C-alpha cells in the first residue's frame, strides 16, 4: 500500500501544519462542503504529534459526537472546548478555577526546574489588547491550555471563526491576527480556522495558509473540489483535488500512477442466467445486475481522458467477457494497437484465450498472419466483407454463441463517413437487440453521430477526468459521479467505483 493511501486529505496539509514555527490555516467553503469533517480528521491524524484542541461555538459536545461518532476513539487525546458549555462551567466554578491554575503553574515550573528546562510561557500581548474590557473565559482557556502544553506543540481547530468572533464582537481578521501573533508566532502552535465565507477576504492575507472547499451541482449531480490556494513554505504538488464525504468521512481522490500498480490475478465474475457481468461489482449494481443480453451500451469518452484512464475502466469488462467464454468482435477506437492490446490482456489470461476469442478488425492493414488480427484495408470490398463475416463466424460458431460487439465510433466514422457509419450502427444495433449479443460503442465528445447513438442505447455513461482522476457518471441509468480506482486489496486490473457524495 502506498504512503498516500494512509491519508484522506492532501499530504501537503500535514507538512504545512508540522512546520516547527507553527502555522495558521483557514479552511473556507459553502455550507455542507465538509470543512468541519476535514478539520477533525486532521486532528485525528495528528493527535500523536500534537496536543489537540477543538474550540467551537456548538451547542454541546453531544451533538458533535452524534455527527462524528468516530471522535469517540480519540476522546483521551482530544480536548473539546465548547464555548456555550464552558461559559456555564466558568460561572459555576469561578473560584475553583482561580485556585486551580496557580497550582498547575507551580507544578509545571517545578518540573521544568528539576529537569533543567527553561521556563516557557505564552505571551498575551494581542489578547490583552483586544480583550482588555471583554470577559472571554473560553478564549483565555485556549491560551492557558497552549501554555500548559509547552514545550509540546498544540494544534487547535477554531470552528467557526465567524461564530467565535461574533460572540465576542471582534472582527474575524483581528481575531486571526491575535492568535497568529500570540499563539502561532509566539508559542509555535498551529491553528486551523474554519470559515463559512466562500470568497477572498482580509483574513486570507493574515493566515499562513488558505484552502477552499467547493461543492456544487452539475446536471443534478454533486461535484466536490478542494483547492490549495496558499501554504506558505510548502511546495504544492497538485493545487486541487476531487473529494467525497462518503460515510461521513473526507477523502480526496488521488491520481493513479498506473504503470506502478501491483499486477495481480483478475478476479472475474461469472455471468448469471439473465445478465452478463462486467467484472466491476459496483458497476454491475448500477446496471441492476449487469448487462442484459440483446442490449446496446454506449460509453462517451471526454477529450481530457487519457488512454490509460480509458483502459483502466474498459480492461475488466473485456477480461470478464473473455473469461466467461464470450468472444469479442472489435472495431478499435483510434490509437488502439492489436499488439499493445494483446500484451495488455495476456498478462491476466492465457494467450490462446486472447487468440481464439478476439477478432480485431483493422482497417489500416491488408494482410495479417494472425487469425485474431483481421485485415480490412484495401479496395477489394468483397474480400474484406468475407474476412469480416468469417471473423464473426469464428466467434459465434454454427451454434450462434453470444458475443460482444466492441465498436470504436471514431474509427467507424473516419473509415465510412458519418452517414454510412450511422446506417451501419442502426443495422448492427437491430441485429444485436434481436440476439443474445451485447454491443458496446465508444463515442468521443463532439462526434457527429453521438446523438444518434445515444438514442438507440439501452445504457449510456460518460467517462470524464476530474483533476486527473477518471470518473464515470450514468445517464441511462442516472447515477452520481463515481471515481474509477484500482482495487488495492486485489491489485490491477481489478477496479472499484467510489461515489462522489
C-alpha positions as CSV (number, residue, x, y, z in Angstrom):
1,X,0.0,0.0,0.0
2,X,1.4,3.4,-1.0
3,X,2.0,6.0,1.6
4,X,-0.6,8.4,0.2
5,X,-3.3,5.9,0.9
6,X,-2.8,6.4,4.6
7,X,-4.1,10.0,4.2
8,X,-7.6,11.2,3.5
9,X,-6.5,14.7,2.7
10,X,-3.7,16.2,0.6
11,X,-0.3,15.3,2.0
12,X,0.9,19.0,1.9
13,X,-1.5,19.9,4.7
14,X,0.3,17.8,7.3
15,X,3.7,19.0,6.2
16,X,2.4,22.6,6.4
17,X,0.9,22.3,9.9
18,X,4.0,20.5,11.2
19,X,6.3,23.4,10.5
20,X,8.4,24.0,13.6
21,X,7.5,27.6,13.9
22,X,3.7,26.8,13.8
23,X,1.2,27.7,11.1
24,X,-2.3,29.1,10.7
25,X,-4.7,27.6,8.1
26,X,-8.1,28.8,7.0
27,X,-10.5,26.2,5.6
28,X,-13.2,28.0,3.7
29,X,-16.3,26.8,1.8
30,X,-20.0,26.9,1.4
31,X,-22.3,25.1,3.9
32,X,-22.1,21.3,3.5
33,X,-18.7,21.3,1.9
34,X,-17.2,19.2,4.7
35,X,-15.0,21.8,6.4
36,X,-15.5,20.5,9.9
37,X,-15.1,16.9,8.8
38,X,-11.7,17.8,7.2
39,X,-10.5,19.7,10.2
40,X,-11.5,17.0,12.7
41,X,-9.8,14.3,10.5
42,X,-6.6,16.4,10.6
43,X,-6.8,16.4,14.4
44,X,-7.4,12.6,14.3
45,X,-4.3,12.0,12.1
46,X,-2.0,14.4,14.1
47,X,-3.1,13.5,17.6
48,X,0.1,11.6,18.3
49,X,2.3,14.5,17.1
50,X,0.5,17.4,18.8
51,X,-1.7,18.2,21.8
52,X,-5.1,18.7,20.1
53,X,-7.9,21.2,20.9
54,X,-11.3,21.7,19.3
55,X,-12.7,25.1,20.1
56,X,-16.2,25.6,18.9
57,X,-19.4,27.6,19.3
58,X,-21.5,24.4,19.0
59,X,-24.5,23.8,21.3
60,X,-22.7,20.9,23.0
61,X,-20.2,18.0,22.7
62,X,-23.1,15.5,22.5
63,X,-24.1,17.0,19.1
64,X,-20.5,16.8,17.9
65,X,-20.3,13.1,18.8
66,X,-23.7,12.4,17.2
67,X,-22.5,13.9,13.9
68,X,-19.0,12.4,14.1
69,X,-19.2,9.2,16.1
70,X,-15.6,8.2,15.2
71,X,-14.4,11.0,17.5
72,X,-15.1,8.7,20.5
73,X,-12.0,6.8,19.5
74,X,-9.8,9.9,20.2
75,X,-11.6,11.1,23.4
76,X,-8.5,10.6,25.6
77,X,-6.4,12.9,23.3
78,X,-8.9,15.5,22.2
79,X,-9.7,18.5,24.4
80,X,-13.2,19.8,23.5
81,X,-13.7,23.5,24.3
82,X,-17.3,24.1,23.5
83,X,-18.0,27.8,24.2
84,X,-21.5,27.6,25.5
85,X,-20.7,24.7,27.8
86,X,-17.5,26.4,29.1
87,X,-19.3,29.6,30.0
88,X,-21.7,27.8,32.3
89,X,-18.8,25.9,33.8
90,X,-16.9,29.2,34.3
91,X,-19.8,30.8,36.2
92,X,-20.3,27.7,38.4
93,X,-16.6,27.2,39.2
94,X,-15.0,30.6,39.1
95,X,-13.4,30.3,42.5
96,X,-12.2,26.8,41.8
97,X,-10.5,27.9,38.5
98,X,-8.8,30.8,40.2
99,X,-7.1,28.4,42.6
100,X,-6.5,25.7,40.1
101,X,-4.3,27.4,37.6
102,X,-1.6,28.7,40.1
103,X,-1.3,25.1,41.4
104,X,-0.8,23.8,37.8
105,X,1.6,26.6,37.0
106,X,3.7,25.8,40.2
107,X,3.8,22.1,39.3
108,X,4.9,22.9,35.8
109,X,7.6,25.3,36.9
110,X,8.8,22.8,39.4
111,X,9.1,20.0,36.8
112,X,10.9,22.4,34.5
113,X,13.4,23.4,37.2
114,X,14.3,19.9,38.2
115,X,14.5,18.9,34.6
116,X,16.8,21.8,33.7
117,X,14.3,23.3,31.2
118,X,13.9,26.9,30.5
119,X,10.5,28.2,31.7
120,X,8.2,28.7,28.8
121,X,5.1,30.8,28.5
122,X,2.5,32.2,26.1
123,X,2.8,35.9,25.8
124,X,-0.7,37.5,25.6
125,X,0.2,40.9,24.1
126,X,-2.6,40.9,21.4
127,X,-5.0,39.1,23.6
128,X,-4.7,41.7,26.3
129,X,-5.2,44.4,23.7
130,X,-8.3,43.0,22.0
131,X,-9.9,41.6,25.1
132,X,-8.9,44.1,27.7
133,X,-12.5,45.0,28.6
134,X,-14.2,41.9,27.3
135,X,-14.6,38.9,29.6
136,X,-13.7,35.9,27.5
137,X,-13.1,32.8,29.6
138,X,-13.3,30.5,26.6
139,X,-10.5,32.2,24.7
140,X,-8.4,32.6,27.8
141,X,-8.8,28.8,28.3
142,X,-7.3,28.2,24.9
143,X,-4.3,30.3,25.8
144,X,-3.9,28.6,29.1
145,X,-4.0,25.1,27.6
146,X,-1.4,26.0,24.9
147,X,0.8,27.3,27.7
148,X,0.3,24.2,29.8
149,X,1.3,22.0,26.8
150,X,4.6,23.7,26.3
151,X,7.2,22.7,25.2
152,X,5.0,20.3,23.3
153,X,3.2,21.9,20.3
154,X,-0.5,22.3,20.2
155,X,-2.8,22.0,17.2
156,X,-6.1,23.9,17.5
157,X,-9.3,23.9,15.4
158,X,-11.4,27.1,15.7
159,X,-14.9,26.2,14.4
160,X,-16.1,28.6,13.2
161,X,-14.2,31.8,13.1
162,X,-17.4,33.8,12.4
163,X,-19.2,32.2,15.4
164,X,-16.3,32.9,17.8
165,X,-15.7,36.5,16.6
166,X,-19.4,37.4,16.6
167,X,-19.7,36.1,20.1
168,X,-17.1,38.5,21.3
169,X,-17.7,41.4,19.0
170,X,-14.3,41.3,17.3
171,X,-13.6,41.2,13.6
172,X,-12.5,37.9,12.0
173,X,-9.3,39.4,10.7
174,X,-8.4,40.9,14.2
175,X,-9.2,37.5,15.9
176,X,-7.0,35.6,13.5
177,X,-4.2,38.2,13.7
178,X,-4.3,38.0,17.5
179,X,-4.0,34.2,17.5
180,X,-1.4,34.3,14.8
181,X,0.9,36.7,16.8
182,X,0.3,35.3,20.3
183,X,-0.1,31.5,19.7
184,X,1.4,30.7,16.2
185,X,4.4,33.1,16.2
186,X,4.7,33.4,20.0
187,X,4.2,29.8,21.1
188,X,4.8,27.7,17.9
189,X,1.2,26.4,17.9
190,X,-0.7,25.5,14.7
191,X,-4.2,26.7,14.2
192,X,-7.0,25.7,11.8
193,X,-9.7,28.3,11.3
194,X,-13.0,27.0,9.8
195,X,-14.7,29.8,7.9
196,X,-18.2,29.9,6.3
197,X,-17.0,32.6,3.8
198,X,-16.6,31.4,0.2
199,X,-14.7,34.4,-1.3
200,X,-11.4,36.2,-0.8
201,X,-11.4,38.2,2.4
202,X,-8.9,40.2,4.5
203,X,-8.2,37.1,6.7
204,X,-6.7,35.3,3.8
205,X,-3.8,37.7,3.8
206,X,-3.2,37.3,7.6
207,X,-3.2,33.4,7.7
208,X,-0.2,31.4,6.5
209,X,-2.4,29.0,4.5
210,X,-5.8,29.1,2.8
211,X,-7.9,26.1,1.5
212,X,-11.2,26.4,-0.4
213,X,-13.7,23.5,-0.4
214,X,-16.3,23.8,-3.1
215,X,-19.3,21.7,-3.8
216,X,-21.8,22.5,-6.5
217,X,-24.4,20.7,-8.6
218,X,-23.9,20.0,-12.3
219,X,-26.8,18.5,-14.2
220,X,-28.3,17.4,-10.9
221,X,-25.1,15.7,-9.7
222,X,-22.8,16.8,-6.9
223,X,-19.2,17.8,-7.7
224,X,-16.7,18.4,-4.9
225,X,-13.3,20.1,-5.4
226,X,-10.8,21.2,-2.8
227,X,-8.3,23.9,-3.8
228,X,-5.0,24.5,-2.0
229,X,-4.7,28.3,-2.6
230,X,-1.8,29.0,-0.3
231,X,0.5,27.0,2.0
232,X,3.5,29.2,2.9
233,X,6.8,27.4,2.9
234,X,5.4,24.2,1.3
235,X,5.6,23.1,-2.3
236,X,2.1,22.4,-3.6
237,X,2.5,19.5,-6.0
238,X,-1.2,19.5,-7.0
239,X,-3.3,22.6,-6.4
240,X,-6.7,20.9,-6.4
241,X,-8.4,17.5,-5.9
242,X,-11.8,16.0,-6.3
243,X,-13.1,14.6,-3.0
244,X,-16.0,12.8,-1.4
245,X,-17.8,12.7,2.0
246,X,-18.7,9.0,1.7
247,X,-19.8,7.5,5.1
248,X,-19.2,10.8,6.8
249,X,-15.5,10.9,6.0
250,X,-13.5,13.3,4.0
251,X,-11.4,11.6,1.3
252,X,-9.7,13.0,-1.7
253,X,-9.2,11.1,-5.0
254,X,-5.5,10.8,-5.8
255,X,-4.4,10.5,-9.4
256,X,-3.2,6.9,-10.1
257,X,0.3,6.0,-11.4
258,X,-1.0,3.1,-13.4
259,X,2.4,1.8,-14.5
260,X,3.5,1.5,-10.9
261,X,0.4,-0.5,-9.7
262,X,0.9,-4.0,-8.5
263,X,-0.2,-6.6,-11.1
264,X,-2.3,-9.5,-9.7
265,X,-4.8,-12.1,-10.9
266,X,-8.0,-10.8,-12.3
267,X,-11.0,-11.7,-10.1
268,X,-13.6,-12.4,-12.7
269,X,-17.3,-12.6,-12.0
270,X,-19.4,-15.5,-13.5
271,X,-22.4,-14.5,-15.5
272,X,-25.9,-15.0,-14.2
273,X,-28.7,-16.6,-16.1
274,X,-30.1,-13.3,-17.2
275,X,-27.1,-10.8,-17.1
276,X,-23.6,-10.5,-18.4
277,X,-21.3,-9.3,-15.7
278,X,-18.8,-6.6,-16.3
279,X,-16.1,-7.6,-13.8
280,X,-16.7,-4.4,-11.8
281,X,-19.1,-5.2,-8.9
282,X,-20.2,-1.6,-8.3
283,X,-20.9,-1.2,-12.0
284,X,-23.0,-4.3,-12.2
285,X,-25.0,-2.9,-9.3
286,X,-25.6,0.3,-11.2
287,X,-26.8,-1.8,-14.2
288,X,-29.2,-3.7,-12.0
289,X,-27.1,-6.8,-12.0
290,X,-25.1,-6.5,-15.3
291,X,-25.6,-6.0,-19.0
292,X,-28.8,-7.5,-20.4
293,X,-28.4,-9.8,-23.4
294,X,-29.5,-8.0,-26.6
295,X,-28.6,-4.6,-25.2
296,X,-26.6,-1.7,-26.6
297,X,-24.3,0.1,-24.3
298,X,-22.5,3.4,-25.1
299,X,-19.6,5.0,-23.3
300,X,-19.0,8.6,-24.1
301,X,-15.3,9.5,-23.5
302,X,-14.4,13.1,-22.7
303,X,-11.5,14.8,-24.5
304,X,-9.3,15.0,-21.4
305,X,-9.5,11.3,-20.6
306,X,-6.1,9.6,-21.3
307,X,-5.6,6.2,-22.9
308,X,-4.5,4.8,-19.5
309,X,-7.7,6.1,-17.8
310,X,-9.9,4.6,-20.5
311,X,-8.0,1.3,-20.4
312,X,-8.4,1.2,-16.6
313,X,-12.1,1.1,-16.9
314,X,-12.6,-0.9,-20.1
315,X,-10.0,-3.6,-19.3
316,X,-12.0,-5.5,-16.6
317,X,-15.1,-5.5,-18.9
318,X,-13.1,-7.1,-21.8
319,X,-11.4,-9.6,-19.4
320,X,-14.7,-10.6,-17.8
321,X,-16.4,-11.4,-21.1
322,X,-13.4,-13.4,-22.3
323,X,-13.2,-15.4,-19.1
324,X,-16.9,-16.1,-19.4
325,X,-16.1,-17.7,-22.8
326,X,-17.7,-14.9,-24.8
327,X,-15.9,-13.7,-27.8
328,X,-15.2,-10.1,-28.7
329,X,-15.7,-8.7,-32.2
330,X,-13.7,-5.4,-32.1
331,X,-13.6,-2.3,-34.2
332,X,-11.0,-0.5,-32.1
333,X,-11.0,3.1,-31.1
334,X,-8.4,5.5,-32.6
335,X,-5.0,5.0,-31.0
336,X,-5.5,1.3,-30.3
337,X,-3.0,-1.3,-31.5
338,X,-3.6,-5.0,-31.7
339,X,-0.2,-5.8,-30.4
340,X,-0.5,-3.5,-27.4
341,X,-4.0,-4.8,-26.7
342,X,-2.6,-8.4,-26.7
343,X,0.4,-7.5,-24.5
344,X,-2.0,-5.9,-22.0
345,X,-4.6,-8.6,-21.8
346,X,-2.4,-11.7,-21.8
347,X,-0.9,-10.6,-18.5
348,X,-4.2,-11.7,-17.0
349,X,-5.4,-14.6,-19.2
350,X,-3.9,-17.4,-21.3
351,X,-2.6,-16.3,-24.7
352,X,-4.7,-18.9,-26.5
353,X,-7.9,-17.4,-25.0
354,X,-7.0,-14.0,-26.5
355,X,-6.2,-15.5,-29.9
356,X,-9.3,-17.6,-30.1
357,X,-11.8,-15.1,-28.5
358,X,-10.7,-11.8,-30.0
359,X,-11.3,-10.7,-33.6
360,X,-9.7,-7.3,-34.1
361,X,-10.8,-5.6,-37.3
362,X,-8.0,-3.4,-38.7
363,X,-9.0,-1.1,-41.5
364,X,-5.4,0.1,-42.0
365,X,-3.7,-3.2,-43.0
366,X,-4.4,-5.5,-45.9
367,X,-2.6,-8.7,-44.7
368,X,-2.1,-10.5,-41.4
369,X,-0.8,-13.9,-40.4
370,X,-2.6,-13.9,-37.1
371,X,-6.3,-15.1,-37.0
372,X,-7.2,-12.6,-34.3
373,X,-5.9,-9.7,-36.4
374,X,-8.4,-9.3,-39.3
375,X,-7.1,-7.1,-42.2
376,X,-9.9,-4.9,-43.6
377,X,-7.8,-2.4,-45.6
378,X,-7.6,-2.1,-49.4
379,X,-10.1,-1.7,-52.2
380,X,-11.3,-5.3,-52.6
381,X,-14.6,-4.9,-50.6
382,X,-15.8,-8.4,-51.4
383,X,-12.7,-9.9,-49.9
384,X,-12.9,-7.6,-46.9
385,X,-16.5,-8.4,-46.2
386,X,-15.7,-12.1,-46.4
387,X,-12.9,-11.8,-43.9
388,X,-15.2,-9.9,-41.5
389,X,-18.0,-12.4,-41.9
390,X,-15.5,-15.3,-41.3
391,X,-14.3,-13.4,-38.1
392,X,-17.8,-13.2,-36.8
393,X,-18.4,-16.9,-37.6
394,X,-15.2,-17.8,-35.7
395,X,-16.7,-16.3,-32.6
396,X,-20.3,-17.3,-32.9
397,X,-19.8,-20.7,-34.5
398,X,-22.6,-22.7,-36.0
399,X,-24.4,-22.6,-32.7
400,X,-24.6,-18.8,-32.8
401,X,-23.0,-18.4,-29.5
402,X,-23.3,-14.9,-27.9
403,X,-20.6,-12.3,-28.5
404,X,-19.6,-8.8,-27.6
405,X,-19.5,-6.2,-30.4
406,X,-17.0,-3.6,-29.4
407,X,-17.2,-0.6,-31.7
408,X,-14.9,2.5,-31.8
409,X,-17.2,5.1,-33.4
410,X,-14.3,7.4,-34.2
411,X,-12.7,4.7,-36.4
412,X,-16.0,3.8,-38.0
413,X,-16.9,7.4,-38.8
414,X,-13.4,8.0,-40.1
415,X,-13.4,5.0,-42.4
416,X,-17.0,5.1,-43.6
417,X,-18.1,8.7,-43.2
418,X,-20.8,9.9,-40.8
419,X,-23.9,9.0,-42.9
420,X,-22.7,5.5,-43.7
421,X,-21.5,4.9,-40.2
422,X,-24.9,5.8,-38.8
423,X,-26.6,3.4,-41.1
424,X,-24.2,0.6,-40.2
425,X,-24.7,1.3,-36.5
426,X,-28.5,1.2,-36.8
427,X,-28.3,-2.1,-38.7
428,X,-25.9,-3.6,-36.2
429,X,-28.0,-2.4,-33.2
430,X,-31.1,-4.0,-34.6
431,X,-29.3,-7.3,-35.1
432,X,-27.8,-7.2,-31.6
433,X,-31.2,-6.4,-30.0
434,X,-32.8,-9.5,-31.6
435,X,-30.0,-11.7,-30.3
436,X,-28.2,-12.6,-27.1
437,X,-25.2,-10.4,-28.1
438,X,-24.1,-7.2,-26.4
439,X,-23.0,-4.1,-28.2
440,X,-20.5,-1.7,-26.6
441,X,-19.9,1.5,-28.6
442,X,-17.2,4.0,-27.7
443,X,-18.0,7.6,-28.8
444,X,-15.9,10.7,-28.4
445,X,-17.2,14.1,-27.3
446,X,-18.1,16.2,-30.3
447,X,-18.6,13.3,-32.8
448,X,-21.3,14.0,-35.3
449,X,-23.1,10.7,-34.8
450,X,-23.1,10.9,-31.0
451,X,-26.7,11.9,-30.6
452,X,-27.9,9.2,-33.0
453,X,-26.0,6.6,-31.0
454,X,-27.4,7.8,-27.7
455,X,-30.9,7.5,-28.9
456,X,-30.5,3.7,-29.6
457,X,-28.6,3.0,-26.4
458,X,-30.1,1.0,-23.6
459,X,-27.2,2.0,-21.3
460,X,-25.3,5.3,-21.6
461,X,-22.5,6.5,-19.4
462,X,-19.9,9.3,-19.6
463,X,-16.2,8.8,-18.8
464,X,-14.6,12.0,-17.7
465,X,-11.4,13.1,-16.0
466,X,-11.7,15.4,-12.9
467,X,-8.4,16.7,-11.5
468,X,-6.5,13.9,-13.2
469,X,-8.8,11.2,-11.9
470,X,-11.2,9.2,-14.1
471,X,-14.9,9.3,-13.2
472,X,-17.9,7.7,-14.7
473,X,-21.5,9.0,-14.4
474,X,-24.6,7.3,-15.6
475,X,-27.2,8.9,-18.0
476,X,-29.1,5.7,-18.6
477,X,-29.5,4.7,-15.8
478,X,-28.9,8.1,-14.0
479,X,-26.2,8.0,-11.3
480,X,-23.9,10.2,-9.3
481,X,-20.2,10.6,-10.3
482,X,-18.0,7.5,-9.4
483,X,-14.3,7.6,-9.3
484,X,-12.6,4.8,-11.1
485,X,-9.9,3.5,-8.8
486,X,-7.6,0.5,-8.6
487,X,-8.9,-2.0,-6.0
488,X,-5.8,-2.1,-3.8
489,X,-6.9,-5.2,-1.9
490,X,-7.0,-7.2,-5.2
491,X,-4.5,-5.2,-7.3
492,X,-4.6,-4.2,-11.0
493,X,-6.6,-4.9,-13.2
494,X,-9.3,-5.1,-10.5
495,X,-11.0,-1.8,-10.0
496,X,-13.6,-0.3,-7.8
497,X,-16.0,2.6,-8.2
498,X,-16.2,5.2,-5.3
499,X,-19.1,7.6,-5.3
500,X,-18.6,11.4,-5.0
501,X,-21.1,12.1,-2.2
